[in-house]
């Protein structure tokens, strides 16, 4: 249980995390809740460190009195061997992005999957989930697919440029969710898949500032489809804009970013974050970035 007189020191470990919006999101929520809450990026590139240093960083954080760390690329799998306890969902996913340090022990969680689940529930509460097409089966894609199946998706078509990765991920997820159907697909099959689908989820880098464009032919979208993107820089990706123009219900990538941050805030402090307030702040931060750019 959290004590509001306590102070909190947390961090974000990964490559290129210095510009991340996660620290200001956490700190603002801490301010509003009356906490002394300090969140620092620990950028491996700036420090000249590799992902394998995550274990040493964890031990240093414990020595220095940190309450916990968020973990991102390339450390989400590498961190596993250094943990004392792992939540069941994180263990199934084989990836941890949140480590709380409690009583000297490292306890791992995955708020990527829970963050997307919360985003889907709040942002698309009436979405049909009979059949969903997902583009991308990498690390973030695995967490999103797990969230979709946990939310009740009956049939998931997993599309990836790497057929072997899609097949391996699909088989693993099928084992976890035997009442659903998970099928590895290729991009060439999209024209046949989309007419059968209720919704589309995008989990590749396409649409990011460094990877502009759309991940598929937008003519395959129909107004009845819902579309979710996990890219949030920019918040209105070409896919999001195109889907809106088609009349689709849309979930932008910022909702997952806020959902995972809100869950991590609760894990670190024991206090519930206000997702609506955090989203409002997140959109302010994104708008300020775009103005600066």
BELLIN-V993038 format. One record per residue. RES is the residue in three letters. OMEGA is omega in degrees with one decimal (* if undefined). BURIAL is I if it has 16 or more other ideal C-beta (glycine too) atoms within 10 Angstrom, else O. Layout:
[[RES OMEGA BURIAL] [RES OMEGA BURIAL]]
This chain:
[[UNK -175.8 O] [UNK 174.7 O] [UNK -174.2 O] [UNK 176.9 O] [UNK 179.5 O] [UNK 172.4 O] [UNK -176.4 O] [UNK 176.0 I] [UNK -178.9 I] [UNK -177.3 I] [UNK 178.6 I] [UNK -176.8 I] [UNK 175.7 I] [UNK 178.6 I] [UNK 172.5 O] [UNK -174.9 O] [UNK -176.6 I] [UNK -179.6 O] [UNK -174.4 O] [UNK 176.5 I] [UNK -178.8 I] [UNK 179.8 I] [UNK 179.6 I] [UNK 176.9 O] [UNK 179.8 I] [UNK -175.5 I] [UNK 178.4 I] [UNK 179.0 I] [UNK 175.7 I] [UNK 179.0 I] [UNK -176.6 O] [UNK -179.2 O] [UNK 176.1 I] [UNK -178.9 O] [UNK 164.8 I] [UNK -168.2 O] [UNK -177.7 I] [UNK -175.3 I] [UNK -174.1 I] [UNK 170.9 O] [UNK 175.5 I] [UNK -169.2 I] [UNK -176.5 I] [UNK 179.9 I] [UNK 178.7 O] [UNK -176.5 O] [UNK -178.7 O] [UNK -177.8 O] [UNK 176.0 I] [UNK 178.8 O] [UNK -178.7 I] [UNK 179.4 O] [UNK -174.2 I] [UNK 178.5 I] [UNK 178.3 O] [UNK 178.7 O] [UNK 176.7 I] [UNK -178.3 I] [UNK 175.9 O] [UNK 179.7 O] [UNK 178.3 I] [UNK 179.3 I] [UNK -176.1 O] [UNK 174.1 O] [UNK 175.6 O] [UNK 175.3 I] [UNK -180.0 I] [UNK -179.7 I] [UNK 163.1 I] [UNK -174.2 I] [UNK 176.6 I] [UNK -176.1 I] [UNK 8.7 I] [UNK -166.9 O] [UNK -171.6 I] [UNK 175.5 I] [UNK -176.8 I] [UNK -176.4 I] [UNK -170.9 I] [UNK -174.2 I] [UNK -176.7 O] [UNK -173.5 I] [UNK 177.3 I] [UNK -176.9 O] [UNK -179.8 O] [UNK 179.2 I] [UNK -178.0 I] [UNK -178.8 O] [UNK 178.9 I] [UNK 179.2 I] [UNK 178.5 O] [UNK -179.0 I] [UNK -178.0 I] [UNK -178.3 O] [UNK 179.0 I] [UNK 176.2 I] [UNK -179.9 I] [UNK 178.2 I] [UNK 174.0 I] [UNK 179.3 I] [UNK -174.3 I] [UNK -179.2 O] [UNK 177.5 O] [UNK -177.7 O] [UNK 178.0 O] [UNK -176.9 I] [UNK -173.3 I] [UNK 177.6 I] [UNK 172.6 I] [UNK 179.1 I] [UNK 172.0 I] [UNK -178.3 I] [UNK -178.5 I] [UNK 177.5 I] [UNK 177.4 I] [UNK 178.8 I] [UNK 179.0 I] [UNK 179.6 I] [UNK 179.9 I] [UNK -177.8 I] [UNK -176.5 O] [UNK -174.6 O] [UNK 178.8 I] [UNK -171.3 I] [UNK -177.1 O] [UNK -177.0 O] [UNK 172.6 I] [UNK -173.2 O] [UNK -179.7 I] [UNK -178.7 O] [UNK -176.1 I] [UNK 173.2 I] [UNK 176.8 I] [UNK 177.0 I] [UNK 177.7 I] [UNK -177.8 I] [UNK 177.7 I] [UNK -176.0 I] [UNK 178.6 I] [UNK 179.4 I] [UNK 177.9 I] [UNK -180.0 I] [UNK -180.0 I] [UNK 178.7 I] [UNK 177.8 I] [UNK 178.7 I] [UNK 179.8 I] [UNK -179.4 I] [UNK 175.8 I] [UNK -178.8 I] [UNK 175.1 O] [UNK 176.4 O] [UNK -175.9 I] [UNK -179.3 O] [UNK -178.4 I] [UNK 175.2 I] [UNK -173.9 I] [UNK -175.4 I] [UNK 179.8 I] [UNK 177.6 I] [UNK 179.8 O] [UNK -176.0 O] [UNK -178.8 O] [UNK 178.3 O] [UNK 179.5 I] [UNK -179.1 I] [UNK -179.6 I] [UNK 179.8 O] [UNK -179.2 I] [UNK -179.7 I] [UNK 179.6 O] [UNK -179.6 I] [UNK 178.2 I] [UNK 177.8 I] [UNK 179.8 O] [UNK -174.5 O] [UNK -174.3 I] [UNK -179.6 O] [UNK 176.8 O] [UNK 177.4 I] [UNK 178.7 O] [UNK -174.5 I] [UNK 175.1 O] [UNK -177.5 I] [UNK 175.8 I] [UNK 179.8 O] [UNK 179.6 O] [UNK -178.1 O] [UNK -175.9 O] [UNK 179.2 I] [UNK 176.8 O] [UNK -174.8 O] [UNK -172.4 I] [UNK 177.5 I] [UNK -179.5 O] [UNK -169.6 O] [UNK 170.7 I] [UNK -175.2 I] [UNK -178.9 I] [UNK 174.8 I] [UNK -176.9 I] [UNK -175.8 I] [UNK 174.1 I] [UNK 179.5 I] [UNK -177.0 O] [UNK -177.3 I] [UNK 174.1 I] [UNK -179.8 O] [UNK -177.9 O] [UNK -177.9 O] [UNK -175.3 O] [UNK 178.1 O] [UNK 177.9 O] [UNK -174.7 I] [UNK -177.2 I] [UNK 177.3 I] [UNK -176.9 O] [UNK 176.3 I] [UNK 178.3 O] [UNK 179.6 I] [UNK 175.2 I] [UNK -179.2 O] [UNK -178.6 O] [UNK -179.9 O] [UNK 162.6 I] [UNK -175.0 I] [UNK 177.6 I] [UNK 176.8 I] [UNK 175.6 I] [UNK 174.1 I] [UNK -179.6 I] [UNK 172.0 I] [UNK 6.8 I] [UNK -179.6 I] [UNK 176.0 I] [UNK 178.0 I] [UNK 176.9 I] [UNK 177.4 I] [UNK 179.9 I] [UNK -179.6 I] [UNK -179.6 O] [UNK 179.7 I] [UNK 177.6 I] [UNK -179.3 O] [UNK 178.3 O] [UNK -177.6 I] [UNK 179.6 O] [UNK 166.6 I] [UNK -171.0 I] [UNK 172.9 I] [UNK -179.5 I] [UNK -175.1 I] [UNK 179.0 I] [UNK -178.1 I] [UNK 176.4 I] [UNK 179.6 I] [UNK 178.8 I] [UNK -179.1 I] [UNK -179.6 I] [UNK 179.1 I] [UNK 179.1 I] [UNK 178.8 I] [UNK 179.0 I] [UNK 177.9 I] [UNK 179.1 I] [UNK -179.4 I] [UNK -178.8 I] [UNK -169.2 I] [UNK -172.0 I] [UNK -179.7 O] [UNK 178.1 I] [UNK 171.4 O] [UNK 176.0 I] [UNK -174.9 O] [UNK -179.5 I] [UNK 178.7 O] [UNK 179.1 O] [UNK 178.0 I] [UNK 178.8 I] [UNK 178.5 O] [UNK 178.8 I] [UNK -179.9 I] [UNK 174.0 O] [UNK -178.7 O] [UNK -179.9 O] [UNK -180.0 I] [UNK 178.9 O] [UNK 176.9 O] [UNK -176.8 O] [UNK 176.9 O] [UNK -179.8 O] [UNK -178.7 O] [UNK * O]]
